[in-house]
Amino acid sequence: MLGRSILISILLFTSSALAANKVITIAGTADLQGMMEPSIQKFDLNGDGKKEKVAMGGIATIASIFQNIKKENSNTVFVSVGDDLMNKFFHTYKGKAILSLVSDAGYELYAFGNHEFDKGSKVLSEALDGVNFTPICSDLDVSNSALKGKCKSYVIKEIDGVKVGFFSLMTEDLPLVTSERDVKIVSDNVTIAKMMVKLLKEQHVNVIVALSHIGYKQDRALAKQVKGIDLIFGGHSHEYVKVMGRINNTAIVNGGQQGTQIVKVDIPLDKELNVLHKKITMYKIPVGSTIIPDKAIAAKVAKYEENFPAAIVLGKTDAPWDLTSAELRKNESAVADMVNDLMRKKFKVEIVLNNAGAFRGGKVYPEGNITDTMLKEIDEFGNYAYMLKLKGKYIRQILERSAAQYDEGGLMQVSGLKYRITLSKQLQKIKGRKIIRAGNRVDDIEVYTDGKWLLLDDKRIYSVLSNSFIVNHEGDGYFWFKKYGTDMKNTFTTFYSIMAEYIDHNKGLTPYGKDGRLEIVH
């Protein structure tokens, strides 16, 4: 009963605050990722730092919590800040199921995330037909897309005599992380935010809320540059902040991911309807199994699930996908070549370096159907693609680290680069973040530059892409990325979503064979 007791205590606190001041409550989620039913999550139930596996989330339970919040404070607005259109509900129902359920649950305002565009603006537009919430697209030009007339530049809600203005912000990486081309980013986040604050203030709003899908780090940077935003309710970075951010008079929260908690922010005002910034308070309400789900919505979810096919077919492959350990860790892999080439083209980098262990599955998938389950098995860890800049001399050392991990998960599969490993030569040894013995197993390193193969230049800075395990966690001992990399950027795009998006647009994905980019000399 812990989840229910937490919810009750939060609501009681809100009730006492309401007695003293008018309070506007903004509550909602970010990055539901298509998780309409509960899923097993590791969660600290007792606040003692120990995480247990428990069922969390589910749109029917979210709806129940929303109803309770609204009963305690009718001055509440429920929001989503995007990336809800993902996974099996999206692949099967093209967004209509998810957005219909989101609408039924009581969401009122919706700021798009980049994944809403994974199947194009036409699919998104059709999914919006009949919903009760209002989409906002402050920094998007949708005039040449199917979304024309389907979203507003801003929204002003008058709630109990208080005018609350809302605008949205999309990640500036939208053209990079999605293939959508009919929707354009109007301008950078800071410029749009300043423009929106000015416009809303001219209309004498009392509270300004930015619904942001740019990531918590970028939200904080925005707050330092733009005055006048009372609350940034953010998404995209998939994190529940432990403590609400405060920069100047701007409160900053993030809606986390998969709907495991609802983020609720109370904004009190004085008698003149000025925001009492120091008294803005954030609560996180666990969406746990102790809360009774909304029966009607639970029944609707169950009906959708009844109609799921045994396997969700995304497309076709005309050749087998060999994901065996021997193929990935001892040889050039045709599947890794294919996926790495997709990443290099999508993110327009010069070099892709992904460890063999990032590609899972552990078997040969036959030619024929590519299913949702197959891609999830291959991207078992849900790695994000990271971009950065790195000097050639460090890339050389990274490849020696790769050579030292022949027959292990640390062997680097590549794109935009080719190299040879001679196993009989001296292997590199490292201790912590230091090389204690240089290796010389690697030679013939070439990079595909300006349409031709050129020798790796130790002094040149290259644009590189790898994955979160390698870059952020220094996995398999690869400390160079974090220690020496510059301009580091998390795309928040997984191997799974990159493959799924390509397959959706091209109806298939087939390995085209090896081209000699990794040569092993025994």
VOGU-3710 file (C-alpha; in Angstrom, 3 decimals, decimal comma):
1> mlgrsilisi> 0,000/0,000/0,000  3,031/2,266/-0,069  2,195/3,775/-3,461  -1,284/4,793/-2,300  0,048/6,294/0,966  2,633/8,350/-0,939  -0,080/9,637/-3,251  -2,420/10,533/-0,372  0,301/12,388/1,550  1,216/14,398/-1,536
11> llftssalaa> -2,379/15,316/-2,201  -3,016/16,296/1,427  0,021/18,586/1,352  -1,334/20,206/-1,800  -4,705/20,721/-0,135  -3,124/22,623/2,762  -1,192/24,801/0,326  -4,399/25,591/-1,555  -5,953/26,996/1,593  -3,368/29,768/1,691
21> nkvitiagta> -2,882/30,620/-2,003  -4,144/29,903/-5,445  -2,016/27,051/-6,743  -1,645/26,029/-10,361  -0,565/22,404/-10,712  1,219/21,040/-13,774  1,427/17,255/-13,819  2,462/14,774/-16,443  5,045/12,571/-18,067  7,748/12,436/-20,692
31> dlqgmmepsi> 8,936/9,678/-22,994  6,216/7,093/-22,370  7,872/5,141/-25,226  4,648/3,367/-26,065  4,468/1,616/-22,676  0,704/1,491/-22,343  0,739/-1,473/-19,973  2,761/-1,860/-16,741  6,319/-3,146/-17,044  8,801/-4,575/-14,580
41> qkfdlngdgk> 11,141/-1,868/-13,292  13,795/-1,599/-10,613  12,459/0,904/-8,087  13,324/2,058/-4,580  9,993/1,400/-2,857  11,028/2,211/0,693  13,414/5,096/0,108  16,327/3,135/1,574  18,388/3,045/-1,627  17,561/-0,605/-2,315
51> kekvamggia> 15,817/-1,204/-5,621  13,334/-4,017/-6,102  11,750/-5,393/-9,249  8,138/-4,217/-9,307  5,401/-3,574/-11,858  5,298/0,141/-12,692  3,503/2,377/-15,142  0,574/1,736/-17,431  -1,750/4,299/-18,961  -4,791/3,054/-16,978
61> tiasifqnik> -2,976/3,616/-13,676  -1,742/7,015/-14,835  -5,369/7,921/-15,556  -6,399/6,970/-12,008  -3,695/9,145/-10,485  -4,655/12,036/-12,746  -8,261/11,744/-11,534  -7,152/11,899/-7,887  -4,880/14,888/-8,517  -7,720/16,733/-10,257
71> kensntvfvs> -10,096/16,033/-7,354  -7,662/17,632/-4,918  -6,889/20,616/-7,131  -9,164/21,434/-10,034  -6,562/24,023/-11,107  -4,456/21,268/-12,683  -3,197/20,815/-16,249  -1,942/17,415/-17,437  0,851/17,435/-20,005  2,988/15,126/-22,110
81> vgddlmnkff> 6,299/16,294/-23,492  6,617/13,677/-26,175  8,311/10,507/-27,357  5,203/8,499/-26,586  4,955/6,903/-30,057  7,267/3,906/-29,840  7,340/0,109/-29,559  4,677/-2,502/-30,366  1,576/-0,293/-29,966  3,139/2,148/-32,434
91> htykgkails> 4,269/-0,498/-34,917  0,866/-2,191/-34,868  -1,535/0,753/-34,719  0,586/3,571/-36,197  0,051/5,928/-33,261  -3,741/5,839/-33,117  -3,888/3,462/-30,137  -1,331/5,356/-28,059  -2,669/8,845/-28,669  -6,258/7,673/-28,168
101> lvsdagyely> -5,280/6,204/-24,785  -3,285/9,312/-23,855  -6,353/11,392/-24,668  -8,646/9,125/-22,627  -6,263/9,286/-19,663  -6,838/13,034/-19,332  -3,757/14,643/-20,896  -4,643/18,169/-21,996  -1,519/19,534/-23,693  0,993/17,696/-25,841
111> afgnhefdkg> 4,452/18,773/-26,963  5,869/16,524/-29,680  9,096/14,612/-29,225  11,342/13,494/-32,064  9,982/9,911/-32,038  6,488/11,176/-32,887  7,936/11,658/-36,387  9,476/8,198/-36,800  6,769/7,168/-39,267  6,355/10,638/-40,747
121> skvlsealdg> 4,033/13,578/-40,177  1,159/11,959/-42,118  0,974/9,038/-39,660  1,206/11,464/-36,734  -1,510/13,682/-38,193  -3,888/10,750/-38,639  -3,187/9,587/-35,072  -4,241/13,029/-33,785  -7,733/12,789/-35,293  -10,336/12,691/-32,539
131> vnftpicsdl> -8,036/13,330/-29,563  -9,110/15,696/-26,776  -5,698/17,189/-25,977  -4,122/20,169/-27,752  -0,770/19,660/-29,501  1,678/22,578/-29,326  4,446/23,165/-31,892  5,933/26,572/-31,108  9,223/26,059/-32,943  8,061/23,823/-35,788
141> dvsnsalkgk> 7,063/24,892/-39,283  4,357/22,386/-40,220  2,879/24,431/-43,075  4,122/22,001/-45,747  3,219/18,860/-43,837  0,168/16,798/-42,949  0,217/18,500/-39,531  -0,890/21,830/-40,965  -3,717/23,096/-38,768  -3,236/20,275/-36,260
151> cksyvikeid> -1,117/22,081/-33,641  -0,913/25,521/-32,046  2,046/27,869/-31,626  1,107/28,423/-27,983  -1,811/27,938/-25,605  -3,195/30,251/-22,923  -5,468/28,655/-20,335  -7,440/30,759/-17,881  -7,699/28,701/-14,691  -9,585/30,127/-11,704
161> gvkvgffslm> -8,759/33,645/-12,864  -5,103/32,828/-13,502  -3,794/33,067/-17,088  -1,272/30,307/-17,774  0,697/30,404/-21,007  2,306/27,316/-22,546  4,787/26,938/-25,382  6,872/24,017/-26,635  10,482/23,365/-27,577  11,793/20,548/-29,788
171> tedlplvtse> 15,339/19,223/-29,749  17,398/21,027/-32,355  18,643/17,577/-33,395  15,271/16,739/-34,985  16,668/16,756/-38,558  19,497/14,512/-37,345  17,531/11,922/-35,395  14,499/11,529/-37,640  13,948/11,132/-41,372  11,009/13,571/-41,298
181> rdvkivsdnv> 11,656/16,288/-43,889  8,317/18,088/-44,233  8,512/19,546/-40,712  11,237/22,123/-40,108  12,766/23,661/-37,000  11,983/27,395/-37,155  14,926/28,567/-35,049  17,152/27,622/-32,118  15,635/26,925/-28,696  16,843/30,140/-27,059
191> tiakmmvkll> 15,506/32,394/-29,819  12,097/30,688/-29,794  11,875/30,766/-25,995  12,645/34,505/-25,857  10,075/35,166/-28,560  7,410/33,101/-26,784  8,048/34,711/-23,383  7,711/38,174/-24,943  4,516/37,209/-26,786  2,906/35,657/-23,700
201> keqhvnviva> 3,849/38,563/-21,445  2,247/40,949/-23,938  -0,956/38,974/-23,388  -0,623/39,486/-19,628  -0,281/35,861/-18,576  0,482/35,196/-14,911  2,401/31,938/-15,354  4,638/30,836/-18,234  5,350/27,113/-18,754  7,746/25,692/-21,339
211> lshigykqdr> 6,959/22,124/-22,422  10,392/21,030/-23,525  11,749/18,059/-25,416  15,396/19,112/-25,465  16,905/17,290/-22,443  17,582/18,335/-18,845  21,100/19,662/-19,487  19,793/21,840/-22,313  16,824/22,940/-20,161  19,260/24,265/-17,568
221> alakqvkgid> 21,304/26,051/-20,227  18,109/27,587/-21,595  17,053/28,860/-18,162  20,375/30,668/-17,805  19,804/32,520/-21,081  16,061/33,170/-21,061  14,284/35,053/-18,283  10,578/34,927/-17,611  9,864/31,176/-17,740  8,327/30,054/-14,452
231> lifgghshey> 8,519/26,311/-15,141  10,316/24,141/-17,670  8,619/20,744/-17,771  11,114/18,725/-19,780  11,710/15,418/-21,482  14,076/13,722/-23,947  16,842/12,862/-21,440  14,852/10,071/-19,707  15,704/11,065/-16,155  13,699/11,796/-13,035
241> vkvmgrinnt> 15,637/14,538/-11,272  16,072/13,937/-7,543  15,700/17,614/-6,713  13,888/20,202/-8,788  16,297/22,468/-10,631  16,197/26,180/-9,892  17,950/28,764/-12,028  17,067/32,377/-11,264  13,253/32,274/-11,078  12,840/29,239/-13,323
251> aivnggqqgt> 11,950/25,826/-11,874  13,082/22,835/-13,965  11,793/19,252/-13,865  12,008/16,236/-16,155  9,244/13,738/-16,804  11,502/10,665/-16,832  10,518/7,722/-18,997  7,975/4,933/-19,486  5,463/6,487/-17,094  6,857/4,880/-13,963
261> qivkvdipld> 6,304/8,118/-12,027  4,118/11,153/-12,549  5,865/14,456/-12,015  3,636/17,004/-10,301  4,590/20,652/-9,812  2,642/23,076/-7,628  3,006/26,748/-8,543  1,585/29,036/-5,819  0,649/32,663/-6,473  0,124/35,622/-4,148
271> kelnvlhkki> -3,060/37,697/-3,970  -1,923/39,811/-6,930  -1,392/36,583/-8,910  2,375/36,866/-8,951  4,222/33,553/-8,913  5,888/32,737/-5,590  8,962/31,227/-7,212  10,685/30,081/-4,036  7,603/28,081/-3,046  7,255/26,120/-6,296
281> tmykipvgst> 7,382/22,456/-5,304  7,923/19,197/-7,216  6,532/15,786/-6,264  7,107/12,419/-7,922  4,198/10,021/-7,640  5,085/6,349/-8,262  2,762/4,686/-10,770  2,655/1,432/-8,831  0,517/-1,691/-8,725  -1,127/-0,629/-5,435
291> iipdkaiaak> -3,142/2,004/-7,313  -6,346/0,718/-8,926  -6,235/1,299/-12,706  -9,074/3,031/-14,517  -11,330/0,134/-15,577  -12,474/1,557/-18,909  -8,960/2,408/-20,050  -7,584/-0,926/-18,816  -10,256/-2,692/-20,877  -9,327/-0,646/-23,934
301> vakyeenfpa> -5,628/-1,524/-23,515  -6,558/-5,208/-23,185  -8,608/-5,016/-26,386  -5,672/-3,577/-28,295  -3,419/-6,289/-26,887  -5,832/-9,036/-27,977  -5,315/-7,945/-31,570  -1,521/-7,979/-31,459  -0,097/-10,479/-33,941  2,078/-13,281/-32,545
311> aivlgktdap> 5,066/-11,449/-33,999  5,001/-7,853/-35,194  6,550/-7,918/-38,662  8,382/-4,692/-39,484  9,826/-5,680/-42,850  11,851/-8,256/-44,755  15,468/-9,336/-45,134  16,725/-11,151/-48,233  19,687/-12,662/-46,412  20,315/-14,178/-42,963
321> wdltsaelrk> 21,547/-12,024/-40,085  24,473/-13,756/-38,387  24,642/-12,479/-34,811  26,667/-15,356/-33,390  29,493/-14,578/-31,001  32,104/-16,138/-33,295  31,035/-13,928/-36,188  30,957/-10,697/-34,189  34,027/-11,162/-32,007  36,473/-12,876/-34,377
331> nesavadmvn> 35,616/-11,400/-37,762  34,219/-8,511/-39,658  30,434/-8,767/-39,226  28,134/-8,117/-42,170  25,285/-7,191/-39,795  27,464/-4,791/-37,786  28,712/-3,285/-41,074  25,113/-2,694/-42,138  23,987/-1,111/-38,855  27,147/0,985/-38,477
341> dlmrkkfkve> 26,778/2,250/-42,040  23,180/3,253/-41,252  24,431/5,249/-38,278  27,222/6,925/-40,228  24,810/8,019/-42,941  22,061/9,095/-40,522  24,259/11,164/-38,232  26,692/12,334/-40,927  29,851/11,383/-39,030  33,126/10,208/-40,507
351> ivlnnagafr> 33,737/7,166/-38,318  31,529/4,727/-36,400  33,098/2,522/-33,729  30,822/0,035/-31,964  31,994/-2,849/-29,835  30,978/-6,356/-30,904  29,215/-6,838/-27,561  26,740/-4,074/-28,430  25,201/-6,428/-31,011  23,267/-9,219/-29,297
361> ggkvypegni> 20,969/-12,004/-30,411  23,528/-14,792/-30,280  22,175/-16,689/-33,272  21,586/-16,625/-37,019  18,246/-15,048/-37,947  17,009/-16,562/-41,237  16,026/-14,569/-44,279  12,393/-13,526/-44,304  10,528/-11,480/-41,725  12,211/-8,886/-39,522
371> tdtmlkeide> 10,189/-8,662/-36,332  9,997/-6,252/-33,432  11,232/-9,026/-31,136  14,240/-9,698/-33,360  15,399/-6,078/-33,218  14,878/-5,931/-29,450  16,997/-9,066/-29,046  19,768/-7,548/-31,149  19,667/-4,239/-29,227  19,240/-5,962/-25,861
381> fgnyaymlkl> 20,882/-3,141/-23,887  19,061/-0,250/-25,569  22,315/1,607/-26,215  22,113/5,260/-27,252  24,196/6,561/-30,130  26,754/9,161/-28,944  28,507/11,676/-31,210  31,825/13,368/-30,444  35,078/14,681/-31,901  38,326/12,773/-31,425
391> kgkyirqile> 41,936/13,146/-32,584  43,366/10,537/-34,893  46,069/9,501/-32,431  43,412/8,465/-29,914  41,506/6,538/-32,570  44,738/4,645/-33,248  45,017/3,757/-29,549  41,348/2,755/-29,467  41,940/0,355/-32,345  44,880/-1,166/-30,454
401> rsaaqydegg> 42,495/-1,678/-27,546  40,149/-3,379/-30,000  42,974/-5,643/-31,217  43,762/-6,612/-27,627  40,157/-7,793/-27,243  40,005/-10,116/-30,219  37,478/-12,887/-29,464  35,845/-10,659/-26,821  32,983/-8,160/-26,771  35,404/-5,244/-27,004
411> lmqvsglkyr> 36,463/-5,941/-30,611  35,470/-2,861/-32,628  33,166/-3,205/-35,624  33,457/-0,081/-37,752  32,155/2,134/-40,535  33,991/4,825/-42,488  37,239/3,198/-41,425  39,197/0,035/-42,184  42,054/-1,585/-40,307  44,094/-4,763/-40,015
421> itlskqlqki> 44,881/-6,731/-36,847  47,877/-9,062/-36,732  47,322/-11,334/-33,743  50,962/-12,453/-33,451  52,141/-8,935/-32,625  52,305/-7,226/-29,227  48,962/-6,418/-27,652  48,191/-3,240/-25,746  47,759/-3,327/-21,973  45,954/-0,714/-19,918
431> kgrkiiragn> 45,470/-0,054/-16,227  42,593/2,215/-15,386  42,894/5,170/-17,745  46,545/4,622/-18,635  48,342/2,599/-21,276  51,005/0,557/-19,484  52,164/-1,205/-22,636  51,629/0,079/-26,159  50,361/-2,373/-28,727  51,439/-2,739/-32,338
441> rvddievytd> 48,880/-5,233/-33,621  47,103/-2,656/-35,807  48,202/-1,235/-39,140  46,792/-0,106/-42,483  44,282/2,249/-40,793  42,386/4,227/-43,426  39,466/6,633/-43,153  36,976/7,335/-45,932  37,341/11,095/-46,409  35,920/13,241/-49,218
451> gkwlllddkr> 35,155/10,246/-51,384  38,469/8,418/-51,027  40,410/6,273/-48,590  43,196/8,144/-46,781  45,609/7,042/-44,071  44,511/7,954/-40,537  46,022/11,324/-39,607  47,100/11,373/-35,947  46,744/15,152/-35,765  43,382/15,459/-37,487
461> iysvlsnsfi> 40,150/15,704/-35,499  37,461/13,303/-36,732  33,721/13,181/-36,105  32,983/9,875/-34,423  29,932/7,922/-33,292  29,854/5,148/-30,721  27,420/3,944/-28,054  26,581/4,925/-24,485  28,225/1,840/-22,958  31,548/2,734/-24,573
471> vnhegdgyfw> 31,383/6,538/-24,408  29,561/7,307/-21,181  30,481/4,267/-19,114  33,963/3,604/-20,547  32,885/0,024/-21,203  35,456/-2,631/-22,170  38,153/-0,240/-20,954  37,592/2,390/-23,655  38,459/5,477/-21,608  39,608/7,586/-24,582
481> fkkygtdmkn> 36,138/8,724/-25,655  35,232/10,311/-22,333  38,747/11,505/-21,470  39,719/13,040/-24,803  36,476/13,429/-26,742  35,023/16,897/-27,332  31,618/18,191/-28,463  30,023/15,079/-26,958  26,332/14,658/-27,704  23,869/11,961/-26,729
491> tfttfysima> 21,403/11,543/-29,584  18,999/9,609/-27,290  18,511/7,331/-30,297  18,880/3,575/-29,874  20,202/0,966/-32,281  16,667/-0,461/-32,257  14,987/2,806/-33,280  17,571/3,441/-36,023  16,947/0,017/-37,567  13,160/0,188/-37,081
501> eyidhnkglt> 12,894/3,620/-38,699  14,912/2,531/-41,742  12,870/-0,651/-42,137  9,611/1,288/-41,856  10,612/3,616/-44,677  12,263/0,989/-46,893  10,156/-2,102/-46,086  13,248/-4,109/-45,286  16,919/-4,264/-44,338  19,377/-6,777/-45,762
511> pygkdgrlei> 23,095/-7,289/-44,956  25,052/-6,757/-48,154  28,135/-8,796/-47,311  31,599/-7,953/-46,052  33,927/-5,477/-47,736  37,233/-6,041/-45,913  37,010/-3,137/-43,502  38,299/-5,404/-40,697  41,076/-7,836/-41,586  42,320/-10,415/-39,082
521> vh> 45,767/-11,930/-39,691  46,419/-15,052/-37,598
//
